[in-house]
Amino acid sequence: MRDSILAAIFTLMSMSGFAQQSWNMTYHDHWTASHAGAYYNDCWGYVDSAGREYAIFGSNRSTHFLDITNPDSIVHIATFDGVNTNTDWRDFKVVSHYAFGVNDGGTGSLQIFDLQYLPDSVVKIFDHDSLGSTTHSLQTWGNNLYMVDNSGFGPGGPYSYSVRVVDVSDPHAPRTIGGIFDASYNKGHDLYVFEDTIYLSVYFSGQKDGLHAFDMNDPANPKLLGSLTSYPEAGINHSSWGTPDRQTLVMADETHGSGLKTVDVSDPANMISLAVFRSFPGAMPHN
């Protein structure tokens, strides 16, 4: 929820002349990156052991760490440039007191930051392309990091994986423990993970677009549980998120005029489209 709130706050920040109070939200403060031509893409939240709140905020050039404990006075803590300093896509997740950052849209790396020294400082402990030079999105469960639409250049040449699973129990030495390397799913875009099951959104991949459930109990040997590729208003499947009871997924097809879908996933081998919701005709769902 916190990342959604932050996204709303920073979106409002960028709208010149926006009213001080609108849409049941109250404007508090703003922050702008110092580099010329800055624009922004993603954010995530972190709360330290003292209860202080932080935004991990992506720009086209960098990852920024902001103390937002007092929303009326945002405090900039640190900025770290990425290998790619001009990208529309960054993504962040946190495990324990470590933040993980990736980028899509050209050469990049996996960056890992130690947050235990906040509010004084942030320390970058890993920055390398050995686990992928471009990754569109991240999800986590336990000590596993799921790197989606992961690509780069390895000993055998260039590669593109739907999902790379990385053990980050030692954030100083992350290691690949498996993934979905089937070329049929080489355009995985995002996923929802719950325990040992992931729901992968796939697009631009021939006959395997849509939603695909995998058993990842053994990340080195993923098992396809089921797929949903035919459903009302099917489009470019962008992302999904599940309810806490694991019975329903809300799914977004990134296609103009296509509504949000609810999907019964109580049996991953027989996923069923339940309903379609839209805010207004022509809208394009995203997350």
Summary of the structure (lengths in Angstrom):
residues: 287
radius of gyration: 19.1
end to end distance: 12.4
largest distance: 55.5
contacts: 918
relative contact order: 0.08
helix: 7%
strand: 48%
